[in-house]
Amino acid sequence: MSRLDSFIRRLSAQRDILNAVADEVRAIDGPVLELGLGNGRTFDHLRELFQDRRIVAFDRAANAYGPSMPSADNLILGEIKDTARTFVGANASLAHADIGTGYEDKDAVTLTWLPQIMAGVLASGGLAVSGLPLDHPDLQALPLPSSVKEGRYFIYRRR
């Protein structure tokens, strides 16, 4: 599979999952967290899905496309593994992370801290959506929409 096809499949999976869980997330109180703002495409989609919800984005630097940039009070800059820890206990309804690199060694380092943070920021019953698998005892894997190939993207519920 070409890198372009893989990229399209990843973004389609991300969109399909976020759309599929939107009603459930709306029924859970709490902010929405976006770990990895990037150029702001997913943040912009989350704003459309959750118009009445605070959405906080985390990234190393502000590189989002202008209209897709969060307000200053909803943008947390710095190393995500450090800055997101400050939101542990925030009781988020949804935490989304698409911060994998495709390099197994680099992603293995991310997986030493990401599952703990994702579990820690969520409310009981809150949902974690991730491009990387999250192995944590407080996170229960959920089935994917039929349009998403197993292992392409992941959904979890905080126990």
Steps between C-alpha positions, in 0.01 A plus 500: 500500500634843414563755772225717348248215521608427857460868594153514347399179678624638833311828462185323381517269802548798730200684354278191495575420864452857623169521315392162639568592864373861484154436648648297783757771576228767504325302774811516725589821683851634469739659255636345182878468478702489178852368561692606192353805328713478186353725233159497672290282269376271775458790744280672241294181460464469878373862513228409251404186690505657847402863452397556863803328652837632609767343279858522622785424259857403590809518281869586504448814294214692342506399133129474421338662201368841617124431517573160660699649787347473848468811712801570720325371813428167327848440357762340724850512353798289601585132510166320506624237746562784748222747425219243476590369847365826639155392374498167683177508697332740252215250446503540123218349300735427209876493457634461147866434419644462154866539588651183360796538268497169316846425642471208742785617724361853538143379549621253764632795702166683463319188619696512828297807605198547269270225638539629857424857398201403286350296784578775750334787316172319432183497705361161592327385181695752291642394166857486375559496124856436391714419201718292733379206712453592867577216739370609841289316760253791525433506125263250339537450124181561302399370156585711199252624239476257209681748274818485713746216454605328824830644627475823297353707786372426851210589732494449878262573785631608842376249757 
